[in-house]
Amino acid sequence: MSAWKETAEGVFTRRFEPVDVTVTAVLGGAGVLVVDTRCSVQEGEELRAELARLTPLPVRWVVNTHVHFDHMWGNAAFDAPALEPPAQFWGHRRMPDYDPDGPEFHDLRDRLLRDGPEWKPKLDALVIRKPDHLVSASHALDLGGRVIELLHPGRGHTDHDLVLWLPDAELLIGGDLVEQSGPVAYGSDSFPLDWPATLAALAALTTEGTTYVPGHGDPSGRGFLTESQAFVAAVADQIRALHADGVPVADAVAAGSWPIENAAHFGDAVTRGYAQLSGELG
Ligand SMILES: [Zn+2]
């Protein structure tokens, strides 16, 4: 576990295992806003304790950048009865539900249980607390003398990525739209063809001095956002070219030329891109 790093005045970031998720705490006059809460209620409780060591201010807001487990399964640690008064939970309006009987949830459970025995108690104690303060396009949140903007810049890592723009700190918290500790992750709910325009919209918000906080890894500068935009644009172009050449979806991953050597990384990107080009995703 790393230590809190003061990335801008009153903005602390910290990387947490497992899965090296980056959590941000924004201090305002009226309390703390936490961005993403780690992978389990137990980890959320550990996070709450670490925040209490960082500042006497109460946690009043939790923002989830998207629905993936490593970004929101710690939420219940910030809800009553664990935290009184409970925090407000913010997310994008399209954030989907976890269906505890659905195949996707079962697959995820099985994958985590295969990863190690430590997941069993975490999954047994899981309480999923979804946001109920929902944002469509944008919303300004006043933390007490510090206004931050919650924005949905478009589809990319998911269809409900929510980013935070802190104008007073020139700092952007982008969730998994950009990752620093590895290449961006294309999952079965990603929109690889829309992703480049979404990062272009983010880049348009920023200036030379902007700090960018990724969903995984260390904060970096605007140049990193530009590099990531080139990466997702190359992937989108490749998917369009393969589709236009009539390469069948089953062959496209092997046939493509990708910005990193590990072609398997682009399996879901191809599936999703092809589905969108065939009009299946809307
Ligand atoms: Zn994610």
Residues whose N, C-alpha, C, O or C-beta is under 5 A from the ligand:
A	BS01	ZN	H68 D176
